[in-house]
Each structure stands twice: as C-alpha cells, then as structure tokens.
Amino acid sequence: MLPPTTDPSLLYRLRDGIAAVDAVAAAIVHLDLFTSLVREPADVAGVARRFALHPRPTDVLCTLLAAQGLLHRDATGGLEVTPTAREFLVAGSPFDARAYYAAMRDRPGVADFLEVLRRGRPANWPGEEGEADWHAAMRSEAFAEAFTAAMDCRGHVLAPAVAAAVDLSAAARVLDVGGGSGVYSIGLADSFSRLRATVLEAPPVDAIARRTIHAAGLDSRIDVVAADMFAAAWPAGHDVHLFSNVLHDWDEPDCRRLLARAAAALPPGGRILIHDMLLDDGKDGPLWAAEYSVLLSTVTQGRLYSAAEIGGWLGELGFEIVARSPTALGRSILTATRGRS
C-alpha cells in the first residue's frame, strides 16, 4: 500500500471542520457566552452548570474557542475571555459584532449543535430507519457501506503512514479493534511480511472487511472476527492491539472500558497502539483537531482527546506511553507498554 504523491490535508480538513462555525454561532447567538464569562468567570464545568449543558459537548465547545484564540484556560482551568473576544463578542463594546452572527440563529446546524449541548446526544445523522445516532445507524447495511467507504478512502492515506510510524517487525499478531474495512491491517501486513492480523468488527461491517481483505489478496494473513467489542470475548494470541480512529467515537467511560479490555488481554511485553487526531494537553489546539472534535460530538458519543488524557487512563491500567509519532492528516500514533513496577 503506497502513500499518495500529494498532500490531501486541505480536502480532509474542510470536511472535518464543517460543524465548527455552527458551534461558534451557538455560543455567540444563543448562549452569549463571552458576555456571560466577562460578568461571571467560570471553568468548563461551571459553564455547563450555568447554561444547563451536557459536560462532553461543553468541553468540546470550550476547546474550540480556546483553539480559535477567543478563550484562554488559566492554570486552574478557569476560562478567560481574550482581548479579541472582549472587544468583538461582549455586550457594550463599541465594536460588538454579535449582530453579525444573529442571522445564523435559525441555521439548522446551529440548532443541531445547541441540541447536542443541551442533551449530550448526537443529532441529525439518520440511518435508513431514522436513527439520529451514528452508532445505531451503523446497524443499517446501506449506511454501514457508505460510511465505511468514506473511512476506507481516508484510510488509504493514513494506513501507509501508520505502518511507517511504528516498528512491528518483531510483532507476531495485531488485533485491529473496530478495524472497519481492514485498511489498517492491510497496510501493516503489506509493510511487515511476518505479521498476521485480526480485524475485530461488528456486523455488518465485518462482511465489508472480509471483502476488502480478499480483494487485497491477504485472506491467509488477516482474519475477521464478527463481535461487539464491548460485550464479546476478544480473540486471544495477539501481542499488539491497535485502536485506529476508534476512541474518538466514544465518551470517556467507554474509552476506559476498551483500554481495560486490551490491558487485560495482552501478554507481558504487549503493546497498545492508539492512532487518532490528538488535542494538545492544554486543550487549546490544534485548531484542526478542535474543529474535528465538534463534528465528532454532533454525530457520535465521543470527542477528541489529548495524549495526557489517554495517558492518564493507561497509567491506571499499568501502561505508559513510550512513543508518539506523527502519521498523516494531522494524526499521530501513541505506543503504550506496561510500565515498570
């Protein structure tokens, strides 16, 4: 599997950031967030309480506004309105630009994000049977085909970069948890001739993975196991567990459950690989990641996380992050092993 010869980052960033402007408009037009924070400062939890918002999308919104330079997180986590936001987005300023956004009040995307903020549930991505939740919609064969195709084309950019960023020459078998079409397993198998892989996927995506792996001529080296990764037993005999663009689909408790299952199943010396777009540890960037996190919060149960957040969860399981390597499209891969006792 060869990488592309040109950089498609702009094309992917346009799509990843599509919901960000609606989130900003919701903060300005519906919450008047900046005026509120000037009058009474708060942290993220305080903002959620003040406006009766769900903590997860509130965190996503505040991360976006910090990445845009409109909010600043102080050392204690408090949110400070920056000079730009104070001058243009606070009532009473001679340069008050809130009216410029007022026409966006009834924009469907703004209403959708406001609903996500209030309920903490995905909005407006229906499947065949009208499910608003992407996770529920994935049970539909038509939706699963379309969505997996979208992730597979992105995977053809990312998978060669993943294979170049990690050394699995001494690994025996990788478990590709929630592996979608199998594109990452295919990329790794292409790069490491001794490596075998298993894609763990729920129906109907497991059938798509089998088809993709067969087309790549790798049936003898890549298996597919159809199972719910949260409920079913994981296949044994793997010394590497890969989560590629998986954790961002789930809220923190579910991410912890998945990592705990990996930690329990891996042998001594086993590795956990986490490939994703990562937030800065200060939750104030990068802007592309903050924008993409908004989109994720509107269609999944998750958001993007920082390496510090993920490292904290892993630390509680006896693992530590030993390497972080960039891949492509603003993503990175974290390598975690069991810490020294």
Phi, psi and omega per residue, in radians:
M1 nan 2.039 -3.076
L2 -1.684 2.567 3.062
P3 -1.287 2.842 3.087
P4 -1.184 2.773 -3.132
T5 -1.550 -0.237 3.082
T6 -2.206 2.948 -3.063
D7 -1.679 1.999 -3.129
P8 -1.618 0.310 -3.019
S9 -0.961 -0.748 -3.121
L10 -1.019 -0.754 -3.112
L11 -1.097 -0.713 -3.126
Y12 -1.331 -0.615 3.140
R13 -1.164 -0.651 3.105
L14 -1.000 -0.759 3.141
R15 -1.258 -0.737 -3.100
D16 -1.108 -0.527 -3.051
G17 -1.712 0.225 -2.962
I18 -1.122 -0.475 -3.081
A19 -1.630 -0.113 -2.998
A20 -1.149 -0.752 -3.099
V21 -1.121 -0.596 3.100
D22 -1.169 -0.616 3.099
A23 -1.147 -0.748 3.108
V24 -1.088 -0.766 3.139
A25 -1.081 -0.693 3.106
A26 -1.073 -0.713 3.131
A27 -1.132 -0.658 -3.087
I28 -1.392 -0.881 -2.939
V29 -1.471 -0.719 -3.047
H30 -1.638 -0.645 -3.089
L31 -1.695 -0.425 -2.971
D32 0.843 0.878 -2.961
L33 -1.073 -0.720 -3.038
F34 -1.228 -0.718 3.048
T35 -1.055 -0.742 -3.135
S36 -1.081 -0.744 -3.103
L37 -1.257 -0.548 3.056
V38 -1.136 -0.716 -3.103
R39 -1.308 -0.608 -3.109
E40 -2.595 1.693 -3.111
P41 -1.049 2.733 -3.139
A42 -2.781 2.894 2.947
D43 -1.688 -3.042 -3.086
V44 -1.062 -0.778 3.135
A45 -1.087 -0.661 3.115
G46 -1.162 -0.665 3.066
V47 -1.077 -0.776 3.138
A48 -1.055 -0.747 3.131
R49 -1.177 -0.739 -3.064
R50 -1.064 -0.718 -3.067
F51 -1.813 0.135 -3.112
A52 0.996 0.906 -3.113
L53 -1.898 2.792 3.099
H54 -1.361 2.437 -3.062
P55 -1.043 -0.703 -3.029
R56 -1.095 -1.002 3.141
P57 -1.201 -0.428 3.059
T58 -1.125 -0.738 3.067
D59 -1.066 -0.733 3.120
V60 -1.071 -0.792 -3.131
L61 -1.100 -0.797 -3.109
C62 -1.176 -0.591 3.060
T63 -1.118 -0.758 3.101
L64 -1.049 -0.841 -3.088
L65 -1.155 -0.563 3.051
A66 -1.209 -0.710 3.126
A67 -1.148 -0.506 3.125
Q68 -1.459 -0.061 3.140
G69 1.398 0.359 3.135
L70 -1.739 -0.443 3.027
L71 -2.207 2.713 3.049
H72 -2.277 2.308 3.068
R73 -1.569 2.171 3.097
D74 -1.442 -3.098 -3.036
A75 -1.105 -0.401 -3.126
T76 -1.700 0.020 -3.113
G77 1.650 -0.033 3.104
G78 -1.180 2.605 -3.105
L79 -1.757 2.107 3.119
E80 -1.896 2.379 3.079
V81 -1.332 2.216 -3.102
T82 -1.321 2.852 3.128
P83 -0.966 -0.677 3.134
T84 -1.106 -0.839 -3.139
A85 -1.151 -0.641 3.135
R86 -1.123 -0.617 -3.097
E87 -1.371 -0.559 -2.998
F88 -2.007 -0.244 -3.012
L89 -2.235 0.365 -3.134
V90 -2.153 2.353 3.138
A91 -1.004 2.414 3.096
G92 1.677 -0.228 3.106
S93 -1.286 2.475 3.098
P94 -1.145 -0.273 3.133
F95 -1.910 0.365 -3.088
D96 -0.902 2.042 -3.104
A97 -1.849 0.223 -3.100
R98 -1.087 -0.576 3.131
A99 -1.118 -0.427 3.134
Y100 -1.148 -0.465 3.140
Y101 -1.687 -0.131 -3.029
A102 -1.039 -0.574 -3.127
A103 -1.163 -0.249 3.128
M104 -1.512 -0.022 -3.049
R105 -0.907 -0.760 -3.049
D106 -1.750 0.204 3.064
R107 -1.081 2.308 -3.064
P108 -0.944 -0.715 -3.127
G109 -1.137 -0.590 3.094
V110 -1.165 -0.784 3.112
A111 -1.085 -0.700 3.125
D112 -1.083 -0.799 -3.103
F113 -1.198 -0.616 3.080
L114 -1.074 -0.684 3.099
E115 -1.143 -0.715 3.085
V116 -1.086 -0.751 3.105
L117 -1.021 -0.710 -3.053
R118 -1.384 -0.605 -3.029
R119 -1.895 -0.350 -3.105
G120 1.244 0.344 -3.101
R121 -2.121 2.558 3.113
P122 -1.013 2.657 -3.108
A123 -2.349 2.425 2.829
N124 1.125 0.695 2.921
W125 -2.266 1.313 -2.994
P126 -1.324 2.575 2.986
G127 -1.664 -2.836 -3.085
E128 -1.034 -0.616 -3.059
E129 -1.749 0.268 3.049
G130 1.465 0.249 3.123
E131 -1.167 2.373 3.094
A132 -1.482 -0.276 -3.059
D133 -1.639 2.199 3.098
W134 -0.961 -0.689 -3.111
H135 -1.100 -0.706 3.089
A136 -1.227 -0.694 -3.122
A137 -1.095 -0.477 -3.119
M138 -1.176 -0.197 3.049
R139 -1.336 -0.261 3.084
S140 -1.420 2.258 -3.110
E141 -1.084 -0.701 -3.102
A142 -1.162 -0.789 3.136
F143 -1.155 -0.750 -3.137
A144 -1.069 -0.694 3.101
E145 -1.078 -0.837 -3.082
A146 -1.165 -0.777 -3.098
F147 -1.214 -0.719 3.141
T148 -1.137 -0.612 3.069
A149 -1.088 -0.685 3.113
A150 -1.124 -0.762 3.134
M151 -1.242 -0.517 3.136
D152 -1.196 -0.703 3.133
C153 -1.161 -0.652 3.028
R154 -1.150 -0.644 3.132
G155 -1.097 -0.507 3.106
H156 -1.196 -0.379 3.010
V157 -1.461 -0.744 -3.005
L158 -1.410 -0.660 -3.009
A159 -1.048 -0.782 3.088
P160 -1.082 -0.589 3.126
A161 -1.226 -0.633 3.062
V162 -1.089 -0.827 -3.121
A163 -1.079 -0.575 3.132
A164 -1.357 -0.340 -3.031
A165 -1.596 -0.256 -3.110
V166 -2.208 2.658 3.099
D167 -1.881 1.832 3.117
L168 -1.944 0.417 -3.109
S169 -1.113 -0.460 -3.140
A170 -1.745 -0.021 -3.131
A171 -1.393 2.643 3.131
A172 -1.694 -0.832 -3.044
R173 -2.666 2.362 3.137
V174 -1.934 2.360 3.014
L175 -1.720 2.008 -3.089
D176 -1.626 1.614 -2.993
V177 -1.359 2.167 -3.063
G178 1.066 0.765 -2.933
G179 -1.349 0.085 3.056
G180 1.018 -2.242 -3.087
S181 -1.255 -0.174 -3.051
G182 1.574 0.152 -3.036
V183 -1.097 -0.598 -3.141
Y184 -1.290 -0.670 3.047
S185 -1.100 -0.691 3.117
I186 -1.110 -0.777 3.127
G187 -1.072 -0.715 3.130
L188 -1.220 -0.729 3.134
A189 -1.117 -0.644 3.093
D190 -1.096 -0.607 -3.042
S191 -1.552 -0.451 -3.086
F192 -2.190 1.788 -2.925
S193 -1.165 -0.389 -3.119
R194 -1.633 -0.129 -3.019
L195 -1.404 2.385 2.961
R196 -1.944 2.771 -3.083
A197 -2.475 2.756 3.002
T198 -2.313 2.209 3.052
V199 -1.642 2.116 3.091
L200 -1.753 1.954 -3.083
E201 -2.528 2.617 3.098
A202 -1.478 2.642 3.003
P203 -1.106 2.579 0.035
P204 -1.588 0.123 -3.075
V205 -1.208 -0.462 3.125
D206 -1.010 -0.652 3.136
A207 -1.178 -0.623 3.084
I208 -1.127 -0.738 3.129
A209 -1.073 -0.769 3.126
R210 -1.042 -0.735 -3.140
R211 -1.121 -0.755 -3.116
T212 -1.171 -0.737 3.140
I213 -1.152 -0.685 3.105
H214 -1.111 -0.734 3.139
A215 -1.110 -0.486 3.111
A216 -1.467 -0.067 3.136
G217 1.250 0.520 -3.050
L218 -2.081 0.427 3.135
D219 -1.000 -0.586 -3.071
S220 -1.332 -0.233 -3.079
R221 -2.081 -0.253 -3.138
I222 -2.205 2.087 3.075
D223 -1.697 2.803 3.052
V224 -2.211 2.236 3.082
V225 -2.011 2.148 3.124
A226 -1.521 2.004 -3.102
A227 -2.894 2.708 2.972
D228 -1.379 2.039 -3.033
M229 -1.158 -0.312 3.113
F230 -1.536 -0.489 -2.968
A231 -1.937 -0.637 -3.034
A232 -1.488 2.774 3.035
A233 -1.173 2.440 3.119
W234 -1.481 2.556 3.102
P235 -1.034 2.417 -3.128
A236 -1.527 3.006 3.008
G237 1.496 0.402 3.138
H238 -2.002 2.345 -3.139
D239 -1.786 -0.041 3.049
V240 -2.375 2.330 3.023
H241 -2.020 2.192 -3.111
L242 -1.914 2.262 2.982
F243 -2.062 1.729 -3.118
S244 -1.865 1.968 -3.117
N245 0.954 0.744 -3.124
V246 -1.939 -0.876 -3.028
L247 -1.048 -0.555 -3.079
H248 -1.183 -0.186 3.101
D249 -1.475 -0.083 -2.958
W250 -2.302 2.633 3.080
D251 -1.293 2.892 -3.011
E252 -0.916 -0.793 -3.128
P253 -1.026 -0.675 3.126
D254 -1.262 -0.634 3.052
C255 -1.052 -0.748 3.125
R256 -1.099 -0.683 3.117
R257 -1.091 -0.772 -3.132
L258 -1.120 -0.792 -3.135
L259 -1.158 -0.613 3.095
A260 -1.135 -0.660 3.100
R261 -1.139 -0.688 3.101
A262 -1.129 -0.817 -3.112
A263 -1.049 -0.677 -3.124
A264 -1.246 -0.518 -3.039
A265 -1.561 -0.401 -3.037
L266 -1.349 2.528 3.073
P267 -1.353 2.954 3.014
P268 -0.952 2.369 -3.097
G269 1.489 -0.044 3.140
G270 -1.232 2.749 -3.085
R271 -2.143 2.549 2.979
I272 -1.925 2.184 3.084
L273 -1.927 2.199 3.131
I274 -2.095 1.973 -3.102
H275 -1.944 2.105 -3.073
D276 -2.931 2.994 2.892
M277 -1.437 2.294 -3.025
L278 -2.031 2.470 3.005
L279 -1.355 2.712 2.965
D280 -1.115 2.688 -3.098
D281 -1.078 -0.484 3.109
G282 -1.409 0.004 -3.140
K283 0.960 0.731 3.103
D284 -2.289 0.437 3.129
G285 2.766 -3.033 -0.170
P286 -1.127 2.771 -3.051
L287 -1.063 -0.747 3.129
W288 -0.995 -0.787 -3.141
A289 -1.123 -0.738 3.140
A290 -1.111 -0.656 3.094
E291 -1.161 -0.793 -3.121
Y292 -1.126 -0.608 3.125
S293 -1.066 -0.587 3.077
V294 -1.100 -0.829 3.115
L295 -1.013 -0.792 3.135
L296 -1.058 -0.684 -3.099
S297 -1.198 -0.356 -3.117
T298 -1.577 -0.298 -3.056
V299 -2.188 -0.160 3.104
T300 -2.267 -3.077 3.078
Q301 -1.618 0.168 -2.996
G302 -2.102 -2.740 3.113
R303 -2.975 3.135 2.999
L304 -1.485 2.706 -3.124
Y305 -2.188 2.856 3.062
S306 -1.644 2.813 3.067
A307 -1.080 -0.573 3.115
A308 -1.141 -0.728 3.105
E309 -1.095 -0.866 -3.129
I310 -1.117 -0.713 3.121
G311 -1.082 -0.611 3.080
G312 -1.118 -0.750 3.105
W313 -1.114 -0.772 -3.131
L314 -1.123 -0.664 -3.140
G315 -1.047 -0.648 3.111
E316 -1.174 -0.325 3.133
L317 -1.718 0.074 -3.134
G318 1.500 0.215 3.116
F319 -1.898 2.734 3.044
E320 -2.406 2.575 3.086
I321 -1.342 2.151 -3.103
V322 -1.907 -0.200 3.133
A323 -2.749 2.588 2.997
R324 -2.378 2.169 -3.078
S325 -2.273 2.368 3.068
P326 -1.218 2.612 3.069
T327 -2.032 -1.637 3.130
A328 -2.660 2.890 3.082
L329 0.938 0.668 3.090
G330 1.332 0.133 -3.118
R331 -1.641 2.851 3.066
S332 -2.456 2.846 3.067
I333 -2.134 2.271 3.093
L334 -1.749 2.354 3.043
T335 -1.925 2.184 -3.131
A336 -2.167 2.419 3.067
T337 -2.281 2.945 3.112
R338 -1.141 2.317 3.135
G339 -1.259 2.850 3.125
R340 -1.260 2.373 -3.139
S341 -1.473 nan nan
